[in-house]
């Protein structure tokens, strides 16, 4: 009997100097585009440890996990196959941003100036982050 289940992954929203600035990596491998740092959870590893490890491997940043944003499980979220991602919000605590491992580039982006090509369902994840953590600007008086 073969048991098939989705693969477990983590993604990390790494905040820069403010809640409105986050780090994205440009992927070396398909699917192309900018993405949240992240990857697969190893057998015997907690999702929290995987998030810290993946952040360090792809960005060279040491992070402090602040909170769980959510779990994303749409079977179509990854064109390579069904994955379930546990998404964390983290602050960069040390290190200099440097692309490594599966990352071809790393940059800090303001949430109101994201690149046009974002991989996977990461735009949806970033929209959820924006709605949860950023307060809307008050209306201006006329």
N, C-alpha and C positions, 0 to 999 in steps of 0.2 A: 504494500500500500504506500503510495507516494502522497505526501502531504505538501501542498503548495500554499504558501502564505506570502503576503507582500514583504518586501525588504524594508528593514527599519533604518531610517536615516535621521540626522539632526541638521538643522540650519541655525545660524546664529546671526542675529541683528547686533552688530558691534557698533556701539555709539562712539562717536568722536568727542569733540569738545562740547556738544549739546545734544539734546534729544532729537533735534531736527537734522543732525548730520550723522550719516552712517557709512560704513565701509562696504564696498562691493568689490568682487573680484571678476575679472574677465576670464572666462573659461578657456582653457587650452584645448579641451576635447569637446566633441558634440554632446549635447546640443549647444550651439554657440550662444553668445550673449553675456551680459553681466549677470551676476548671481550673488546671493548671500553665501558667505563661506559655509561649508558644511560637507557632510559625507556620510558614509555608512558606519553604523555601530558595529564594533567587533564583538564576537561571541565572548562572553565573560566580562563585558564592559558595561557600565551604567551609561544611560543617555547623557547624564551630566558630564561624566569623564570624557565621553566621545565629543561633546560640544567643545570643551576646553581644548582637547587634543586637535580637533579639526581646525579650530580657530588659529592655534599656534602653527600647525603645519601649512596652512594656506596663506596666512597673513603675517606670520612672525610676531604676532601680538599675543601677550598674555592677557587673559580676560578674567573678569569676575562676573559670574552669572548673577543677574539681578532677579529675573522672574521668567516664568513660562508664559509665552505668548499664546500658544495653542498647538493643536495636533491637526495636521493636514493630511487627508487620506483619499482625496479624489483619485480614482484609478487612472485618470488621464493626466495627472499632474506632472508625470515624467514620461517623455516619449520612449524611453528605454525599457519601461516596464512599471508595474505597480509598486510604488513605494509609499510608505507612511513616514512623514517627517514630524519630529518633535522640535518645535521652534522656540528658542530661548532668546531673551534680550540680555545683552551683556555690555559692560563698560570695559574699554581698553584700559588696563592699569599699568602696563609697561611694554617696552619694545618699540621698535621703529617699523612702521608698515612696510613690508616687503613681500612681493608675490613669490610663492613657492609651491611645491607639490603640483596640484592640478590647476593652479592659478597662473595665468599669463601676465596679469597686471592687477594692481590694486589701487583704488582711489576712494577718497572720501567724497560723498555726494550729499547735497542738501535734499531733503525729501521733496522740495518743490522744484528740483532741477535734476531729476533722474534721467539716465540714458534711455533712449528709445527702445533698445533691444534688451529685454530682461528675460532670462531663461526660466523654465519651469513655471510654477505658479507664484513666483516670488513677488510679482507686482501686487497680487492679491494679498500676500502676506504683509507687504509693506503698507498697503492701504489699511489693513487691520491694525497694524502698529500705529499708523498715523492717527486713526480714529480713537485708539485707546490712550495714547500718550501725549498727543499734542492738543492743546486747547485751541478752539477756533478763535480767530482774532475778533475783538468786539467790533461792531459796525461803526463806521466813521460818521461823525455828525456832519450835517450839510448846512 
